[in-house]
């Protein structure tokens, strides 16, 4: 009896592990960005600050809402610009890690919270096809079967296809965002872009192209505002000097 119980428990645990590892369809629910600074070191009584940009991404999977976070790094840049609310993705759980994938990018998050919400809208056939292609094995000699390759006609066709020049590589797409570094006097003032808090100075902020309104505030000082037009790939700096009230 004890052996039967142990086997049932082990099978149940393996089943839960397989459910965690298997990919599932999901939809982006919400993406939030926050920027913070901390003192990395001191040089001659001057603090050297390090900036950390953190993204919090919520994903619907069935009736569950999975919430994960990650810090921007060279390995994990900001989320793809098309990851808006309702965007279809593939989701995979591995313990406290959460992998979110689409044809435009992949991110690994630290799973922070699991909540129950309303059921996710079902995926359309085109969305499922696009996501299923992420797991499709790579194929070679597309259009040639092993049976056909043994025939002279197919071999001739393969030779002709090999002799054709490769199509030119597509030109790189324009950069989707620009960056603005906001500094201030006094230090650690709160930065707002288009009315949304983006953290405290010094702050490096990635923004889509277009006109944006910047506001810098700190208690005891008059707010500082400025409008600026951002272009894709730009790297700008704003120095805000706040006057006392």
C-alpha positions in Angstrom: 0.0 0.0 0.0 2.8 2.4 0.9 4.5 1.6 -2.5 1.3 2.4 -4.4 1.0 5.7 -2.5 4.6 6.7 -3.2 4.2 5.9 -6.9 1.0 8.1 -7.1 2.7 11.0 -5.4 5.7 10.7 -7.7 3.5 10.6 -10.8 1.6 13.6 -9.6 4.8 15.6 -9.1 6.0 14.6 -12.5 2.7 15.6 -14.0 2.9 19.1 -12.4 6.5 19.5 -13.6 5.5 18.6 -17.2 2.6 21.1 -17.0 5.0 23.8 -15.8 7.6 23.1 -18.6 5.0 22.7 -21.5 4.5 25.8 -23.6 1.0 27.4 -23.4 -0.7 30.1 -25.4 -1.1 33.4 -23.7 -1.8 37.1 -24.2 0.0 40.2 -22.9 -2.1 41.9 -20.3 0.1 44.8 -19.1 3.7 46.0 -19.3 5.0 48.5 -16.8 8.4 50.2 -16.7 10.3 51.7 -13.8 13.7 53.2 -13.5 15.7 53.5 -10.2 19.2 54.5 -9.2 21.5 53.3 -6.5 25.0 54.3 -5.3 27.5 51.9 -7.0 30.6 53.4 -5.4 32.1 56.7 -4.1 34.9 58.6 -5.7 36.3 61.6 -3.7 33.1 62.0 -1.7 31.1 61.9 -4.9 28.6 59.1 -5.4 28.8 57.2 -8.7 25.3 56.1 -9.5 24.1 53.1 -11.4 20.7 53.0 -13.1 18.5 50.0 -13.3 15.5 49.8 -15.6 12.9 47.1 -14.6 10.0 45.8 -16.6 6.9 44.2 -15.0 5.0 42.1 -17.5 1.6 40.5 -16.8 0.5 37.6 -19.1 -2.9 35.9 -19.3 -2.8 32.1 -19.6 -6.3 30.6 -19.5 -7.9 32.0 -16.3 -4.5 32.7 -14.7 -2.7 36.1 -14.7 1.1 35.5 -14.4 3.2 38.5 -13.3 7.0 38.5 -13.8 9.8 41.0 -13.8 13.3 41.5 -15.3 16.0 44.1 -15.4 17.2 45.4 -18.8 20.6 44.1 -19.8 22.7 43.3 -22.9 21.1 39.9 -23.0 17.6 41.1 -22.3 16.7 44.5 -23.9 13.3 46.2 -23.6 10.2 44.3 -24.7 9.4 44.3 -28.5 7.3 47.4 -29.4 4.4 45.2 -30.7 3.9 43.6 -27.3 0.8 45.6 -26.5 -2.3 44.5 -24.5 -3.8 41.4 -26.1 -0.8 40.4 -28.1 -0.5 36.6 -28.5 2.6 34.9 -27.1 3.9 31.5 -26.1 4.4 31.1 -22.3 6.5 28.5 -20.5 7.0 28.1 -16.7 10.1 26.5 -15.2 9.9 26.8 -11.4 10.1 30.5 -10.6 11.2 31.4 -14.1 8.7 32.5 -16.9 9.6 32.5 -20.6 7.5 34.7 -22.9 8.1 34.3 -26.6 6.8 35.6 -29.9 8.1 35.9 -33.4 9.6 39.3 -32.6 11.4 38.5 -29.3 11.8 36.4 -26.2 12.2 37.3 -22.5 12.9 35.3 -19.3 11.2 36.8 -16.3 11.3 36.1 -12.6 7.8 34.9 -11.7 6.5 37.1 -8.9 2.8 36.5 -8.7 0.0 34.3 -10.0 -3.5 35.6 -9.8 -6.9 34.3 -11.0 -8.6 36.7 -13.5 -11.2 36.6 -16.3 -10.7 33.9 -19.0 -8.3 34.8 -21.8 -9.8 35.6 -25.2 -9.2 32.5 -27.4 -6.5 32.7 -30.1 -7.4 33.0 -33.7 -6.1 30.3 -36.1 -3.6 32.7 -37.6 -2.2 33.6 -34.1 -1.8 29.9 -33.2 -0.1 29.2 -36.5 2.4 32.0 -36.0 3.3 30.8 -32.5 3.5 27.2 -33.4 6.2 28.0 -36.0 8.4 29.0 -33.0 8.7 25.3 -32.1 8.9 23.9 -35.7 12.1 22.1 -36.5 14.5 23.7 -39.0 14.2 22.2 -42.5 16.7 21.9 -45.3 16.2 21.3 -49.0 12.7 22.8 -48.8 10.5 21.5 -51.6 12.6 18.4 -52.3 11.6 14.9 -51.0 13.9 12.0 -50.6 12.0 10.1 -53.2 12.1 13.0 -55.7 15.8 13.7 -55.2 16.7 10.2 -56.6 15.2 11.1 -60.0 17.1 12.9 -62.6 14.5 15.6 -63.1 14.5 16.6 -59.5 18.3 16.6 -59.4 18.4 18.9 -62.3 15.9 21.2 -60.6 18.0 21.2 -57.5 21.1 22.1 -59.6 19.2 25.0 -61.2 17.9 26.2 -57.9 21.5 26.1 -56.5 22.8 28.2 -59.4 20.3 31.0 -58.9 21.7 34.0 -57.0 20.4 34.5 -53.5 18.0 37.4 -53.0 19.5 40.6 -51.6 19.4 40.9 -47.8 16.6 43.2 -46.6 17.6 46.6 -45.4 17.6 46.9 -41.6 14.4 48.3 -40.1 14.6 51.8 -38.6 15.2 52.0 -34.8 11.8 52.0 -33.1 12.9 54.1 -30.0 15.2 57.0 -28.9 16.7 57.5 -25.5 16.7 60.6 -23.3 19.0 60.9 -20.2 17.4 63.3 -17.7 19.6 64.9 -15.0 18.6 67.5 -12.5 19.7 70.0 -9.9 18.8 69.1 -7.1 19.5 65.4 -7.4 16.9 62.6 -7.2 14.0 64.6 -8.6 11.0 62.7 -10.0 10.7 62.6 -13.7 7.3 62.5 -15.6 7.0 61.9 -19.3 3.6 62.7 -20.8 2.2 62.7 -17.3 3.6 59.2 -16.3 6.2 58.8 -13.6 9.4 57.3 -15.0 11.5 57.3 -11.8 14.1 59.7 -10.3 17.1 61.5 -11.8 19.4 60.6 -13.2 17.1 58.6 -15.4 17.7 57.1 -18.9 14.4 56.7 -20.6 13.5 54.9 -23.9 10.7 56.5 -25.8 8.9 56.0 -29.2 9.4 58.7 -31.9 7.3 61.8 -31.6 6.7 64.8 -29.4 6.9 64.2 -25.6 6.4 66.5 -22.6 8.9 66.2 -19.7 8.3 67.4 -16.2 10.7 67.3 -13.3 9.5 67.8 -9.7 10.8 67.8 -6.2 9.1 69.0 -3.0 10.1 72.6 -2.1 10.9 73.4 -5.8 9.0 74.7 -8.7 8.2 72.1 -11.4 10.4 72.2 -14.5 8.9 71.3 -17.9 10.1 71.0 -21.5 8.7 69.6 -24.8 11.0 67.6 -27.0 10.7 65.6 -30.3 12.3 62.2 -30.2 13.4 60.4 -33.3 14.3 56.7 -33.7 17.9 56.0 -32.6 18.4 59.4 -31.0 20.4 59.7 -27.7 19.6 63.0 -26.0 20.3 64.6 -22.6 18.1 67.0 -20.6 19.5 69.0 -17.7 16.7 70.4 -15.5 17.5 73.1 -13.0 14.7 73.5 -10.5 14.2 76.9 -8.7 13.1 77.0 -5.0 9.6 78.1 -4.3 
